[in-house]
Amino acid sequence: MELYEAMSIFGITEQKKVDEEELKRIYRQLCFFNHPDAHLDEDFKYYNDMMSKINTAYEILKYYCACSKIKIFLLMMRNSK
């Protein structure tokens, strides 16, 4: 899964800046609505696959947020010299 696919699962656009708290809020909301245990009478495989995609997308986006923070920190350190 690529970054843009992860962003589309979470409904994030390039213009919309999302911090870690907002990312976590969206993740919890997606889990609540797509968890297989909440859809016992419906297609279990679909919701199981959807949760797998949500979890993968969350890991990618968390990593991207962490990398962005590191880049900002390094730029600040470079500019402060």
PyMOL commands that set and color helices and strands:
alter all, ss='L'
color gray80, all
select helices_A, chain A and resi 3-10+20-34+36-39+44-79
alter helices_A, ss='H'
color red, helices_A
deselect
rebuild
show_as cartoon
